[in-house]
Amino acid sequence: MSDAIWWLLLNHETLKPDYKYASFNSRYDKLLQKRSISYLPYRESRCIIPASAFIEGLGDKKTYHKIELQKSAIAFGGLYKEYFKRETGEIVYSASIITLPPLVPQWNEIHPNSMPLMLDFEDEELVAKWLDPDFKEVEEFEDALVPGAHKDMVISKIGKPSKWNPISDSFIIRK
């Protein structure tokens, strides 16, 4: 387990997010494009980012939802990069979450552009291959790169992302 900056591409001098490139997420369709910033990390430095829940916004700055997997933790499929901080000799990690197309029509009311890749962490073979930097046969991950979740998703509309305060009854999106 390591801390990481949630931004894949850092400025090599400052080791802070390089805002010329939005790299907090890595789109699934860019994983196969040789010139994209996620192409090599997808083959060499995949990671799992654990969470108990996450927040998605509709984009209108007022509609937010908390998403949980029913009776399960979340294992986001991600990518990471390693940077060397010359002044201190420490290693700094950066990471991004892979995003997929929206799941089902209901998802359009949550986040119409994408949804995060959620790996089934109970699939030991998948997890072992995902975390193995020597495993290069990424075509074996095709089934994992399909929108969905391995458990039912519990969706709660919330008032503020900082408070996670439910403002209506939860609903479920079945796996």
ROKOL-774603 format. One record per residue: residue in one letter; x, y, z of N, C-alpha, C in turn. Coordinates in steps of 0.001 Angstrom, whole numbers, plus 500000, padded with zeros to 6 digits. Each point is the difference from the previous one (the first is absolute). Last residue first. Layout:
BEGIN
<residuo->a, n.u->X, n.v->Y, n.w->Z, ca.u->X, ca.v->Y, ca.w->Z, c.u->X, c.v->Y, c.w->Z>
...
//
This chain:
BEGIN
<residuo->k, n.u->473727, n.v->494358, n.w->489398, ca.u->501188, ca.v->499626, ca.w->499222, c.u->499640, c.v->499343, c.w->498697>
<residuo->r, n.u->496752, n.v->503667, n.w->502425, ca.u->500396, ca.v->498576, ca.w->500081, c.u->501202, c.v->499712, c.w->499109>
<residuo->i, n.u->498363, n.v->504466, n.w->502659, ca.u->500222, ca.v->499587, ca.w->498620, c.u->500559, c.v->498593, c.w->500073>
<residuo->i, n.u->496945, n.v->503055, n.w->503696, ca.u->501007, ca.v->499002, ca.w->499640, c.u->500043, c.v->499842, c.w->498479>
<residuo->f, n.u->498668, n.v->504152, n.w->503869, ca.u->499481, ca.v->499010, ca.w->499060, c.u->501143, c.v->499101, c.w->499578>
<residuo->s, n.u->498485, n.v->503770, n.w->504320, ca.u->500955, ca.v->499321, ca.w->499120, c.u->499264, c.v->499107, c.w->499021>
<residuo->d, n.u->497840, n.v->504557, n.w->502250, ca.u->500181, ca.v->498566, ca.w->500187, c.u->501006, c.v->499442, c.w->498989>
<residuo->s, n.u->500683, n.v->505080, n.w->501262, ca.u->498849, ca.v->499225, ca.w->499535, c.u->500293, c.v->498527, c.w->500246>
<residuo->i, n.u->503109, n.v->503308, n.w->501193, ca.u->498851, ca.v->500901, ca.w->499944, c.u->498775, c.v->499316, c.w->499400>
<residuo->p, n.u->505223, n.v->498968, n.w->502669, ca.u->498907, ca.v->499558, ca.w->499115, c.u->498834, c.v->500981, c.w->500047>
<residuo->n, n.u->505317, n.v->501048, n.w->500883, ca.u->498698, ca.v->499978, ca.w->500674, c.u->498884, c.v->499595, c.w->499036>
<residuo->w, n.u->505116, n.v->500802, n.w->499867, ca.u->499428, ca.v->498697, ca.w->499674, c.u->498616, c.v->499844, c.w->500637>
<residuo->k, n.u->503470, n.v->503774, n.w->499966, ca.u->499244, ca.v->499497, ca.w->501156, c.u->499429, c.v->498603, c.w->499798>
<residuo->s, n.u->502512, n.v->502565, n.w->496674, ca.u->500834, ca.v->500029, ca.w->501201, c.u->499297, c.v->499401, c.w->501217>
<residuo->p, n.u->497787, n.v->500531, n.w->495716, ca.u->501040, ca.v->498959, ca.w->499946, c.u->500848, c.v->499950, c.w->501264>
<residuo->k, n.u->494831, n.v->501585, n.w->499993, ca.u->501323, ca.v->500565, ca.w->499778, c.u->501031, c.v->498882, c.w->499973>
<residuo->g, n.u->495302, n.v->498856, n.w->499979, ca.u->499956, ca.v->501450, ca.w->499878, c.u->501344, c.v->500605, c.w->499639>
<residuo->i, n.u->498197, n.v->494948, n.w->498509, ca.u->500508, ca.v->500732, ca.w->501156, c.u->499949, c.v->501498, c.w->499738>
<residuo->k, n.u->497959, n.v->494762, n.w->498321, ca.u->500148, ca.v->501410, ca.w->499637, c.u->500410, c.v->500746, c.w->501263>
<residuo->s, n.u->500918, n.v->494763, n.w->498980, ca.u->499332, ca.v->500940, ca.w->500897, c.u->500254, c.v->501418, c.w->499502>
<residuo->i, n.u->500413, n.v->494338, n.w->498506, ca.u->500161, ca.v->501394, ca.w->499593, c.u->499193, c.v->500888, c.w->500939>
<residuo->v, n.u->502298, n.v->494774, n.w->499486, ca.u->499043, ca.v->500770, ca.w->500793, c.u->500291, c.v->501474, c.w->499728>
<residuo->m, n.u->501055, n.v->495196, n.w->497132, ca.u->500433, ca.v->501326, ca.w->500442, c.u->498862, c.v->500689, c.w->500749>
<residuo->d, n.u->501498, n.v->494517, n.w->499100, ca.u->499002, ca.v->501051, ca.w->499827, c.u->500565, c.v->501314, c.w->500541>
<residuo->k, n.u->503670, n.v->496676, n.w->498315, ca.u->498970, ca.v->499986, ca.w->501047, c.u->498968, c.v->501061, c.w->499655>
<residuo->h, n.u->503713, n.v->499437, n.w->497236, ca.u->499837, ca.v->498594, ca.w->500378, c.u->498985, c.v->499824, c.w->501128>
<residuo->a, n.u->500036, n.v->503894, n.w->496030, ca.u->500560, ca.v->499737, ca.w->501321, c.u->499729, c.v->498539, c.w->500335>
<residuo->g, n.u->500416, n.v->503397, n.w->495231, ca.u->499211, ca.v->499198, ca.w->500919, c.u->500701, c.v->499865, c.w->501332>
<residuo->p, n.u->501516, n.v->500970, n.w->494506, ca.u->499322, ca.v->500724, ca.w->501084, c.u->499150, c.v->499068, c.w->500867>
<residuo->v, n.u->504413, n.v->498298, n.w->497601, ca.u->498607, ca.v->500157, ca.w->499602, c.u->499284, c.v->500706, c.w->501143>
<residuo->l, n.u->504641, n.v->498327, n.w->499866, ca.u->499817, ca.v->501361, ca.w->499491, c.u->498607, c.v->500226, c.w->499421>
<residuo->a, n.u->501618, n.v->495747, n.w->501654, ca.u->499966, ca.v->500923, ca.w->501144, c.u->499706, c.v->501436, c.w->499552>
<residuo->d, n.u->500597, n.v->496541, n.w->496785, ca.u->498738, ca.v->499780, ca.w->500738, c.u->499872, c.v->500947, c.w->501191>
<residuo->e, n.u->504067, n.v->500069, n.w->497458, ca.u->498852, ca.v->500500, ca.w->499230, c.u->498684, c.v->499857, c.w->500757>
<residuo->f, n.u->504735, n.v->498651, n.w->501113, ca.u->499194, ca.v->500880, ca.w->500853, c.u->498761, c.v->500534, c.w->499283>
<residuo->e, n.u->503464, n.v->497270, n.w->497951, ca.u->499273, ca.v->499169, ca.w->500961, c.u->499122, c.v->500833, c.w->500938>
<residuo->e, n.u->503056, n.v->501938, n.w->496865, ca.u->498743, ca.v->499597, ca.w->499347, c.u->499176, c.v->499088, c.w->500913>
<residuo->v, n.u->504459, n.v->501507, n.w->501104, ca.u->498885, ca.v->500825, ca.w->500461, c.u->498685, c.v->499674, c.w->499298>
<residuo->e, n.u->504826, n.v->497881, n.w->500939, ca.u->498915, ca.v->499578, ca.w->499107, c.u->498704, c.v->500720, c.w->500381>
<residuo->k, n.u->504385, n.v->500217, n.w->502348, ca.u->499817, ca.v->500959, ca.w->498902, c.u->498831, c.v->499658, c.w->499080>
<residuo->f, n.u->502509, n.v->499159, n.w->505140, ca.u->498888, ca.v->499480, ca.w->499195, c.u->499635, c.v->501036, c.w->498949>
<residuo->d, n.u->503291, n.v->500749, n.w->503426, ca.u->500538, ca.v->499192, ca.w->498902, c.u->498910, c.v->499419, c.w->499109>
<residuo->p, n.u->499135, n.v->502547, n.w->504018, ca.u->500590, ca.v->500886, ca.w->498993, c.u->500593, c.v->499238, c.w->498811>
<residuo->d, n.u->495842, n.v->498814, n.w->503436, ca.u->501289, ca.v->499452, ca.w->499565, c.u->500594, c.v->500885, c.w->498909>
<residuo->l, n.u->495553, n.v->500505, n.w->502051, ca.u->501086, ca.v->500577, ca.w->500795, c.u->501390, c.v->499526, c.w->499582>
<residuo->w, n.u->496018, n.v->498364, n.w->497828, ca.u->499909, ca.v->501458, ca.w->499969, c.u->501199, c.v->500637, c.w->500708>
<residuo->k, n.u->499437, n.v->495277, n.w->500161, ca.u->500470, ca.v->500463, ca.w->498689, c.u->500019, c.v->501521, c.w->499944>
<residuo->a, n.u->498253, n.v->498099, n.w->503905, ca.u->501423, ca.v->499639, ca.w->499873, c.u->500565, c.v->500491, c.w->498667>
<residuo->v, n.u->495367, n.v->500510, n.w->500757, ca.u->500779, ca.v->500911, ca.w->500837, c.u->501492, c.v->499710, c.w->499860>
<residuo->l, n.u->497015, n.v->497068, n.w->497798, ca.u->499967, ca.v->501336, ca.w->499404, c.u->500881, c.v->500967, c.w->500790>
<residuo->e, n.u->499419, n.v->495726, n.w->501811, ca.u->500807, ca.v->499935, ca.w->498779, c.u->500069, c.v->501369, c.w->499314>
<residuo->e, n.u->497215, n.v->499454, n.w->503833, ca.u->501427, ca.v->499997, ca.w->500339, c.u->500896, c.v->499957, c.w->498767>
<residuo->d, n.u->495064, n.v->501753, n.w->501153, ca.u->500547, ca.v->499225, ca.w->498891, c.u->501527, c.v->500038, c.w->500126>
<residuo->e, n.u->497348, n.v->502563, n.w->502873, ca.u->499880, ca.v->498605, ca.w->500414, c.u->500483, c.v->499045, c.w->498902>
<residuo->f, n.u->499696, n.v->504787, n.w->499471, ca.u->501187, ca.v->499615, ca.w->500770, c.u->499917, c.v->498578, c.w->500545>
<residuo->d, n.u->497944, n.v->502714, n.w->495743, ca.u->499514, ca.v->499032, ca.w->500974, c.u->501208, c.v->499491, c.w->500786>
<residuo->l, n.u->499692, n.v->504994, n.w->497672, ca.u->500430, ca.v->498612, ca.w->499841, c.u->499379, c.v->499126, c.w->501078>
<residuo->m, n.u->498759, n.v->504819, n.w->497492, ca.u->499988, ca.v->499350, ca.w->501306, c.u->500311, c.v->498526, c.w->499784>
<residuo->l, n.u->500322, n.v->505054, n.w->497265, ca.u->500213, ca.v->498552, ca.w->499923, c.u->500065, c.v->499453, c.w->501420>
<residuo->p, n.u->497211, n.v->504565, n.w->498902, ca.u->501315, ca.v->499441, ca.w->500286, c.u->500024, c.v->498480, c.w->499820>
<residuo->m, n.u->496923, n.v->503422, n.w->497055, ca.u->499959, ca.v->499390, ca.w->501325, c.u->501360, c.v->499369, c.w->500261>
<residuo->s, n.u->497568, n.v->504142, n.w->496502, ca.u->500842, ca.v->498835, ca.w->500287, c.u->499672, c.v->499423, c.w->501366>
<residuo->n, n.u->497501, n.v->503673, n.w->497715, ca.u->501167, ca.v->499805, ca.w->499142, c.u->500762, c.v->498701, c.w->500245>
<residuo->p, n.u->495963, n.v->501881, n.w->502428, ca.u->499704, ca.v->499529, ca.w->498644, c.u->501214, c.v->499665, c.w->499135>
<residuo->h, n.u->498498, n.v->499932, n.w->505281, ca.u->501174, ca.v->500538, ca.w->499295, c.u->499916, c.v->499513, c.w->498562>
<residuo->i, n.u->496139, n.v->499786, n.w->502822, ca.u->501057, ca.v->500041, ca.w->501017, c.u->501252, c.v->500646, c.w->499423>
<residuo->e, n.u->496015, n.v->498987, n.w->497510, ca.u->499575, ca.v->500971, ca.w->501007, c.u->501046, c.v->500167, c.w->501106>
<residuo->n, n.u->500598, n.v->496807, n.w->496510, ca.u->499992, ca.v->501331, ca.w->499383, c.u->499576, c.v->501088, c.w->500972>
<residuo->w, n.u->499839, n.v->495280, n.w->501008, ca.u->501287, ca.v->500627, ca.w->500291, c.u->500070, c.v->501410, c.w->499408>
<residuo->q, n.u->496309, n.v->497003, n.w->499152, ca.u->499926, ca.v->500647, ca.w->501322, c.u->501278, c.v->500777, c.w->500319>
<residuo->p, n.u->499783, n.v->497267, n.w->495996, ca.u->499320, ca.v->501298, ca.w->499912, c.u->499897, c.v->500734, c.w->501341>
<residuo->v, n.u->504054, n.v->496768, n.w->499829, ca.u->498609, ca.v->499762, ca.w->499615, c.u->499307, c.v->501356, c.w->499900>
<residuo->l, n.u->504928, n.v->499898, n.w->500352, ca.u->499519, ca.v->498633, ca.w->500207, c.u->498621, c.v->499730, c.w->499402>
<residuo->p, n.u->504066, n.v->503624, n.w->498298, ca.u->498920, ca.v->499846, ca.w->500984, c.u->499409, c.v->498591, c.w->499973>
<residuo->p, n.u->505034, n.v->500221, n.w->498406, ca.u->498771, ca.v->500702, ca.w->499599, c.u->498916, c.v->499803, c.w->501059>
<residuo->l, n.u->504837, n.v->499839, n.w->501963, ca.u->499302, ca.v->499250, ca.w->498956, c.u->498801, c.v->500814, c.w->499531>
<residuo->t, n.u->505111, n.v->500813, n.w->502784, ca.u->498566, ca.v->500241, ca.w->499860, c.u->499468, c.v->499305, c.w->498755>
<residuo->i, n.u->504424, n.v->499783, n.w->503780, ca.u->499521, ca.v->499740, ca.w->498641, c.u->498492, c.v->500220, c.w->499976>
<residuo->i, n.u->503499, n.v->502485, n.w->503367, ca.u->499005, ca.v->498931, ca.w->499935, c.u->499564, c.v->499845, c.w->498545>
<residuo->s, n.u->504918, n.v->501788, n.w->502161, ca.u->498714, ca.v->500392, ca.w->499403, c.u->499094, c.v->498776, c.w->499997>
<residuo->a, n.u->505018, n.v->502072, n.w->502468, ca.u->499061, ca.v->498958, ca.w->499582, c.u->498776, c.v->500608, c.w->499334>
<residuo->s, n.u->505580, n.v->500630, n.w->502122, ca.u->498782, ca.v->500651, ca.w->499514, c.u->499095, c.v->498896, c.w->499480>
<residuo->y, n.u->504611, n.v->500485, n.w->503538, ca.u->499091, ca.v->499270, ca.w->499113, c.u->498840, c.v->500897, c.w->499585>
<residuo->v, n.u->505437, n.v->500444, n.w->501835, ca.u->498660, ca.v->500576, ca.w->500054, c.u->499146, c.v->499241, c.w->498992>
<residuo->i, n.u->504950, n.v->499284, n.w->502890, ca.u->499171, ca.v->499649, ca.w->498848, c.u->498620, c.v->500605, c.w->500235>
<residuo->e, n.u->504944, n.v->501843, n.w->502044, ca.u->498779, ca.v->499206, ca.w->500185, c.u->499310, c.v->499729, c.w->498667>
<residuo->g, n.u->504028, n.v->502729, n.w->500994, ca.u->500243, ca.v->498595, ca.w->499678, c.u->498770, c.v->499122, c.w->500162>
<residuo->t, n.u->500775, n.v->504983, n.w->500476, ca.u->499884, ca.v->499170, ca.w->501201, c.u->500314, c.v->498528, c.w->499753>
<residuo->e, n.u->500283, n.v->503432, n.w->496508, ca.u->500457, ca.v->500690, ca.w->501218, c.u->500030, c.v->499091, c.w->501219>
<residuo->r, n.u->498288, n.v->498497, n.w->495647, ca.u->501460, ca.v->500110, ca.w->500106, c.u->500474, c.v->500588, c.w->501323>
<residuo->k, n.u->495662, n.v->497069, n.w->498633, ca.u->500203, ca.v->501363, ca.w->500504, c.u->501487, c.v->500161, c.w->500310>
<residuo->f, n.u->497051, n.v->496635, n.w->496563, ca.u->501103, ca.v->500091, ca.w->500945, c.u->500209, c.v->501457, c.w->500377>
<residuo->y, n.u->495543, n.v->496811, n.w->498196, ca.u->500886, ca.v->501135, ca.w->499747, c.u->501059, c.v->500031, c.w->501088>
<residuo->e, n.u->495974, n.v->496544, n.w->497609, ca.u->500965, ca.v->500208, ca.w->501066, c.u->500929, c.v->501135, c.w->499585>
<residuo->k, n.u->494635, n.v->498248, n.w->498782, ca.u->501338, ca.v->500330, ca.w->499521, c.u->500856, c.v->500283, c.w->501222>
<residuo->y, n.u->494975, n.v->497207, n.w->498784, ca.u->500861, ca.v->500873, ca.w->500785, c.u->501311, c.v->500255, c.w->499269>
<residuo->l, n.u->494339, n.v->498234, n.w->499533, ca.u->501354, ca.v->500018, ca.w->499451, c.u->500840, c.v->500893, c.w->500900>
<residuo->g, n.u->495070, n.v->496988, n.w->500828, ca.u->500728, ca.v->501224, ca.w->499722, c.u->501358, c.v->499768, c.w->499385>
<residuo->g, n.u->494806, n.v->497973, n.w->501844, ca.u->501129, ca.v->499665, ca.w->499143, c.u->500702, c.v->501279, c.w->499611>
<residuo->f, n.u->497031, n.v->499110, n.w->504572, ca.u->500095, ca.v->500688, ca.w->498720, c.u->501218, c.v->499486, c.w->499238>
<residuo->a, n.u->496934, n.v->497968, n.w->503925, ca.u->501374, ca.v->499907, ca.w->499525, c.u->500046, c.v->500651, c.w->498617>
<residuo->i, n.u->496552, n.v->499914, n.w->504684, ca.u->500207, ca.v->500266, ca.w->498581, c.u->501489, c.v->499889, c.w->499704>
<residuo->a, n.u->496650, n.v->497525, n.w->503934, ca.u->500917, ca.v->501101, ca.w->499722, c.u->500092, c.v->500162, c.w->498484>
<residuo->s, n.u->495562, n.v->497884, n.w->502339, ca.u->501317, ca.v->499735, ca.w->499430, c.u->500814, c.v->501279, c.w->499928>
<residuo->k, n.u->495070, n.v->499213, n.w->500873, ca.u->500747, ca.v->499102, ca.w->500889, c.u->501385, c.v->499663, c.w->499459>
<residuo->q, n.u->497543, n.v->502605, n.w->496539, ca.u->499245, ca.v->499403, ca.w->501091, c.u->500859, c.v->498971, c.w->500736>
<residuo->l, n.u->501985, n.v->504366, n.w->497649, ca.u->499651, ca.v->498640, ca.w->499584, c.u->499331, c.v->499348, c.w->501204>
<residuo->e, n.u->499884, n.v->505390, n.w->498908, ca.u->500620, ca.v->498929, ca.w->500778, c.u->499677, c.v->498677, c.w->499320>
<residuo->i, n.u->499736, n.v->505766, n.w->499171, ca.u->499850, ca.v->498658, ca.w->499445, c.u->500782, c.v->499034, c.w->500882>
<residuo->k, n.u->497659, n.v->505304, n.w->500023, ca.u->500963, ca.v->499095, ca.w->500636, c.u->499707, c.v->498611, c.w->499460>
<residuo->h, n.u->498878, n.v->504982, n.w->497647, ca.u->499569, ca.v->498698, ca.w->500504, c.u->501176, c.v->499283, c.w->500656>
<residuo->y, n.u->498112, n.v->505349, n.w->498185, ca.u->501061, ca.v->499051, ca.w->500354, c.u->499383, c.v->498719, c.w->500541>
<residuo->t, n.u->498946, n.v->505231, n.w->497628, ca.u->499459, ca.v->498641, ca.w->500096, c.u->501147, c.v->499011, c.w->500209>
<residuo->k, n.u->500731, n.v->504750, n.w->499406, ca.u->499009, ca.v->499892, ca.w->501082, c.u->499438, c.v->498595, c.w->500175>
<residuo->k, n.u->503176, n.v->501769, n.w->496518, ca.u->500473, ca.v->500562, ca.w->501272, c.u->498954, c.v->499991, c.w->501116>
<residuo->d, n.u->499955, n.v->497985, n.w->495436, ca.u->499266, ca.v->501259, ca.w->500155, c.u->500369, c.v->500735, c.w->501302>
<residuo->g, n.u->501490, n.v->495571, n.w->498500, ca.u->500664, ca.v->501028, ca.w->499218, c.u->499322, c.v->501352, c.w->500103>
<residuo->l, n.u->499281, n.v->495593, n.w->502311, ca.u->499346, ca.v->500071, ca.w->498694, c.u->500666, c.v->501028, c.w->499097>
<residuo->g, n.u->502521, n.v->497151, n.w->503986, ca.u->499194, ca.v->501191, ca.w->499782, c.u->499456, c.v->500019, c.w->498587>
<residuo->e, n.u->501909, n.v->496187, n.w->503932, ca.u->499954, ca.v->500440, ca.w->498607, c.u->499098, c.v->501216, c.w->499915>
<residuo->i, n.u->502933, n.v->496927, n.w->503989, ca.u->499025, ca.v->501029, ca.w->499639, c.u->500124, c.v->500289, c.w->498510>
<residuo->f, n.u->501141, n.v->495416, n.w->503337, ca.u->500516, ca.v->501142, ca.w->499246, c.u->498850, c.v->500919, c.w->499632>
<residuo->a, n.u->501781, n.v->495613, n.w->503657, ca.u->498949, ca.v->500634, ca.w->499201, c.u->500667, c.v->501093, c.w->499177>
<residuo->s, n.u->502640, n.v->497090, n.w->502469, ca.u->498748, ca.v->499479, ca.w->500558, c.u->498813, c.v->500542, c.w->499219>
<residuo->a, n.u->505267, n.v->498935, n.w->498241, ca.u->499059, ca.v->501016, ca.w->500494, c.u->498802, c.v->499309, c.w->500625>
<residuo->p, n.u->505409, n.v->499216, n.w->497432, ca.u->498871, ca.v->499566, ca.w->500832, c.u->499134, c.v->501169, c.w->500458>
<residuo->i, n.u->503292, n.v->498839, n.w->495680, ca.u->499751, ca.v->501105, ca.w->500918, c.u->498768, c.v->499623, c.w->500824>
<residuo->i, n.u->504012, n.v->497426, n.w->496822, ca.u->498637, ca.v->499954, ca.w->500530, c.u->499886, c.v->501111, c.w->501034>
<residuo->c, n.u->503365, n.v->499375, n.w->495399, ca.u->499832, ca.v->499972, ca.w->501441, c.u->498525, c.v->499834, c.w->500338>
<residuo->r, n.u->504189, n.v->499653, n.w->495750, ca.u->498588, ca.v->500029, ca.w->500402, c.u->499934, c.v->499941, c.w->501522>
<residuo->s, n.u->503854, n.v->500477, n.w->496294, ca.u->499810, ca.v->500445, ca.w->501387, c.u->498523, c.v->500220, c.w->500320>
<residuo->e, n.u->501819, n.v->498335, n.w->495650, ca.u->501125, ca.v->499836, ca.w->500915, c.u->499706, c.v->500332, c.w->501466>
<residuo->r, n.u->496978, n.v->500267, n.w->496006, ca.u->500776, ca.v->498789, ca.w->499780, c.u->501028, c.v->499729, c.w->501091>
<residuo->y, n.u->497282, n.v->503905, n.w->499979, ca.u->499042, ca.v->498892, ca.w->499927, c.u->500724, c.v->498673, c.w->499831>
<residuo->p, n.u->502508, n.v->504064, n.w->499897, ca.u->499610, ca.v->499576, ca.w->501345, c.u->498994, c.v->498844, c.w->500004>
<residuo->l, n.u->501280, n.v->501804, n.w->495739, ca.u->501047, ca.v->499229, ca.w->500688, c.u->499621, c.v->499620, c.w->501427>
<residuo->y, n.u->496806, n.v->502632, n.w->497561, ca.u->500347, ca.v->498784, ca.w->499254, c.u->501049, c.v->499159, c.w->500737>
<residuo->s, n.u->498033, n.v->504480, n.w->501124, ca.u->499630, ca.v->498815, ca.w->500777, c.u->500424, c.v->498690, c.w->499317>
<residuo->i, n.u->500576, n.v->504489, n.w->498163, ca.u->500807, ca.v->499905, ca.w->501221, c.u->499663, c.v->498764, c.w->500832>
<residuo->s, n.u->499606, n.v->500114, n.w->494516, ca.u->499311, ca.v->500559, ca.w->501170, c.u->500861, c.v->499805, c.w->501249>
<residuo->r, n.u->500940, n.v->498415, n.w->495405, ca.u->500533, ca.v->501314, ca.w->500386, c.u->499310, c.v->500593, c.w->501225>
<residuo->k, n.u->498728, n.v->495644, n.w->498039, ca.u->501432, ca.v->500015, ca.w->500319, c.u->500544, c.v->501341, c.w->500467>
<residuo->q, n.u->495044, n.v->497840, n.w->500635, ca.u->500616, ca.v->500955, ca.w->499077, c.u->501456, c.v->500230, c.w->500386>
<residuo->l, n.u->496747, n.v->497314, n.w->502475, ca.u->500507, ca.v->499276, ca.w->498827, c.u->500647, c.v->500920, c.w->498971>
<residuo->l, n.u->497890, n.v->501546, n.w->504063, ca.u->500931, ca.v->498959, ca.w->500456, c.u->500665, c.v->499274, c.w->498830>
<residuo->k, n.u->496441, n.v->503387, n.w->499795, ca.u->501379, ca.v->500479, ca.w->499833, c.u->501028, c.v->498940, c.w->500402>
<residuo->d, n.u->495237, n.v->499411, n.w->500520, ca.u->500334, ca.v->499958, ca.w->498582, c.u->501415, c.v->500502, c.w->499726>
<residuo->y, n.u->498133, n.v->500062, n.w->504475, ca.u->500233, ca.v->498636, ca.w->499525, c.u->500437, c.v->499964, c.w->498545>
<residuo->r, n.u->500993, n.v->504268, n.w->503222, ca.u->498889, ca.v->499438, ca.w->499228, c.u->500388, c.v->498649, c.w->499400>
<residuo->s, n.u->501677, n.v->502534, n.w->504496, ca.u->500549, ca.v->499482, ca.w->498748, c.u->498880, c.v->499310, c.w->499250>
<residuo->n, n.u->500546, n.v->504118, n.w->504117, ca.u->499384, ca.v->498775, ca.w->499495, c.u->500698, c.v->499602, c.w->498706>
<residuo->f, n.u->501709, n.v->503617, n.w->502123, ca.u->499513, ca.v->499364, ca.w->501226, c.u->499256, c.v->498719, c.w->499664>
<residuo->s, n.u->502303, n.v->503414, n.w->497029, ca.u->500367, ca.v->498584, ca.w->500091, c.u->499605, c.v->499373, c.w->501326>
<residuo->a, n.u->499960, n.v->504470, n.w->496394, ca.u->499121, ca.v->499484, ca.w->501049, c.u->500245, c.v->498506, c.w->500109>
<residuo->y, n.u->503429, n.v->503897, n.w->498221, ca.u->499355, ca.v->498727, ca.w->499675, c.u->499141, c.v->499557, c.w->501176>
<residuo->k, n.u->502404, n.v->503987, n.w->500219, ca.u->499796, ca.v->500015, ca.w->498547, c.u->499228, c.v->498759, c.w->499569>
<residuo->y, n.u->501495, n.v->500808, n.w->504542, ca.u->498634, ca.v->500358, ca.w->499634, c.u->499792, c.v->500194, c.w->498512>
<residuo->d, n.u->503185, n.v->497146, n.w->503417, ca.u->500232, ca.v->500768, ca.w->498781, c.u->498629, c.v->500318, c.w->499411>
<residuo->p, n.u->501456, n.v->498823, n.w->505334, ca.u->499209, ca.v->499721, ca.w->498794, c.u->500326, c.v->500942, c.w->498852>
<residuo->k, n.u->503965, n.v->499320, n.w->503308, ca.u->498611, ca.v->500393, ca.w->500243, c.u->499218, c.v->499712, c.w->498717>
<residuo->l, n.u->504896, n.v->499750, n.w->500758, ca.u->499267, ca.v->498807, ca.w->500427, c.u->498603, c.v->500359, c.w->500502>
<residuo->t, n.u->503691, n.v->502809, n.w->497947, ca.u->499324, ca.v->500297, ca.w->501266, c.u->499341, c.v->498779, c.w->500643>
<residuo->e, n.u->502501, n.v->499608, n.w->495817, ca.u->500778, ca.v->500885, ca.w->500867, c.u->499360, c.v->500148, c.w->501381>
<residuo->h, n.u->497899, n.v->497467, n.w->496472, ca.u->501230, ca.v->499324, ca.w->500449, c.u->500851, c.v->500861, c.w->500931>
<residuo->n, n.u->494585, n.v->499895, n.w->499426, ca.u->501086, ca.v->500812, ca.w->499474, c.u->501292, c.v->499409, c.w->500565>
<residuo->l, n.u->495850, n.v->496673, n.w->499473, ca.u->500515, ca.v->501077, ca.w->500840, c.u->501071, c.v->500775, c.w->499247>
<residuo->l, n.u->495704, n.v->496362, n.w->499046, ca.u->501128, ca.v->500700, ca.w->499396, c.u->500408, c.v->501186, c.w->500859>
<residuo->l, n.u->496378, n.v->497182, n.w->501486, ca.u->501025, ca.v->499104, ca.w->499453, c.u->501238, c.v->500734, c.w->499512>
<residuo->w, n.u->496554, n.v->500937, n.w->504015, ca.u->500255, ca.v->500685, ca.w->498725, c.u->501155, c.v->499250, c.w->499379>
<residuo->w, n.u->498551, n.v->499911, n.w->504896, ca.u->498959, ca.v->499591, ca.w->499067, c.u->500097, c.v->500854, c.w->498738>
<residuo->i, n.u->503876, n.v->498325, n.w->503551, ca.u->499311, ca.v->501206, ca.w->499566, c.u->498999, c.v->499580, c.w->498948>
<residuo->a, n.u->501648, n.v->496612, n.w->503946, ca.u->500274, ca.v->500484, ca.w->498647, c.u->499229, c.v->501297, c.w->499775>
<residuo->d, n.u->501760, n.v->495893, n.w->503965, ca.u->499299, ca.v->501239, ca.w->499693, c.u->500365, c.v->500409, c.w->498580>
<residuo->s, n.u->500065, n.v->494797, n.w->501558, ca.u->500785, ca.v->501232, ca.w->499896, c.u->499084, c.v->501186, c.w->499782>
<residuo->m, n.u->500346, n.v->494281, n.w->501242, ca.u->499142, ca.v->501157, ca.w->500000, c.u->500906, c.v->501222, c.w->500000>
//
